[in-house]
Amino acid sequence: FCDPACGSGHILVYAFKMLAAMYEERGYREREIPELILTKNLAGMEIDSRAAQIAELALAMCAREHDRRFFRRGVRADVTVLSSIPLGEDELPGNKKLAEELSHLGEIGSLLNPSEDEIDELKAAAASCSDDLFAATAKTKLESAAAICEKLSHRFTCTVANPPYMGSSSFNPFMSKWIKKNYPDVKSDLCTCFIERGFNLVEDKGYAAMVTMQSWMFLGSFEKMRAKVIDNKTIVSMAHLGPRAFDAIGGEVVNVTADVIYNQHSDAEGAYVRLVDINGSEAKRLKLVEAIQNPDCGWFYRRDAGTFKQIPGIPIAYWASDGLLSAMADGVKLSSFGRTSKGIITGKNDKFIRLWWECAVGTIGFSSSSVSDLFSGRKWHPCTKGGSYRKWFGNLDSVIDWSNNGHSVFESASREGNHAQDYSDELKFKPAISWSAITSSIPSFRYASNCLSEHAGMCLFVPEDKIGYMLSLLNSSVSKEYFSLIAPTLNVNAGDVDKFPVLLSCFNLVDGLFKESRGLSKTDWDSFETSWDFKRHPLV
């Protein structure tokens, strides 16, 4: 049993208690149990020496509960501190890469996966050192490096961890370069690197169990990782805890999942418990226990992981209905009917984007319909910029300084070092379906025309005769279920919309309902002064 990022040993302590109970069931004498567990069953690794000391002390106190003479026996817990071992080029001349990795071991920790050849090389280098005073230091470092690398190369029956979470943007230069080279499929977060490393630490037919962020289940950056897990491993069980799993961390900040993965492929169905809508750690625990005792509770699922391949992006969408999975397999991707666009980035929104009532009406091109209108002398032009939940029509209250096709924006970006981007001229001011790139709940889609697209209010452009059908589909209950599978995070990206499965039917009926819904929504939007088409309040 190994925890490759053990911290102060919470998981190791729990494992000790569980193993002690197992030994007692087998009839072992109580005072023999602590030494057996600490020397044969438990191992931990940690880069923080203080945390490792706490973990070792916690395990020693657990051992003392079973054996009052434990402190006299000279037994220590197997908790390895992974500190950096600075090796010069002359101390390990044949392997500059390993020398650099060991010099940064205090950063990469148990993610280092040394080969047998590298361990032999370290031992040979240590053996070749002479016994004189100047070589003694190098020999000590090489022997220590060899011992730690042997620990890192050991394989266990199971690994259990709650690994650290850190996005790639927080990596230092060495860490960023090293992660990209050694963990290319999971490089976006330290947490997912530990998931992959966990599979290397366990034996074939062993188990890797971790509490991790749920992002690896859904985000496109981890699609290759999910494909490998489905093809080569078996998801045995998963408690999808979602937000508010830790009472100390409120809100939607951390969304987590706890899973057990078998380190070999099998056709067995996995067991999944969906607890994302339950508030509080204790409430989630009680619902988890209830699901185990009563699989018909409504939040317990059985699913063959192979079915996830039917869904674009291979998300771990265990709660998807058979009908939705069938639609995803048979439907045509929405990208076949049109194209999405991320829109404009000004690099300085507080200067180049305004609410329309902050500008003189005569300077706004409300009726712009093509790129040529950007050179008409009007400074401001309507733009979609996301906004709150609203279907069919609305959230049109922003204008952007895009005169001369963004000349002043790009000039400012070049001068001040900001990032600015444009999108295709042929799409500008065309009828489109717009949505908010960031949403706090269910995504909503709206009709927009005579507007530019800002990147927070991305747009889908389809032929005008199909725009009603596609908008109706995206605002349907089916869409809600689809995006809960594909984009369960706060972001709805262009790629998520591109993959939406379309089954054309009842076209004329749907188009009529679209026109009615859009008309009602527009009337509602225009009844308030924030609409540039406002005439009078309906109550006046």
Protein Blocks (a to p, Z undefined) as FASTA:
>chain_A
ZZfblonolmmmmmmmmmmmmmmmnopafklmmmmmmmmmgccddfblklmmmmmmmmmm
mmmmmmmklmmnopacdddddddddddfklmmmlmklmmmmmmmmmnmmmpccdfklmmm
mmmmmmmpcfbfklmmmmmmmmmmmmmmmmmmpccfbdcdddddddfklpcfklmmmmmm
mmmmlmmbmklmmmmmmmmmpcehiacdddddfklmmpmklmmmmmmmmmmmccfbdcde
bgokbfklgcjlbccddddddfbdcfbdcddddfklpgcjklmmmmmmmmmmmmmnopac
cddfklmmmpghiiacfkbcfklmmmmmmmccfklmmccdebjaehiamlmpccfklpcf
klpcfkbcbfklmmnopabdcddeeiaddehiajilbdcdfehhhmlmmmmmmmnopacd
dddfklgopacddddfbdcbdcdddddehiacdfklccddddfklmmmmmmmmmmmklmm
mmmmmmmcfbdcfklmmmpccddehklmmmmmmmmmmmmmmmmmmmpfkbckbfbdfkZZ
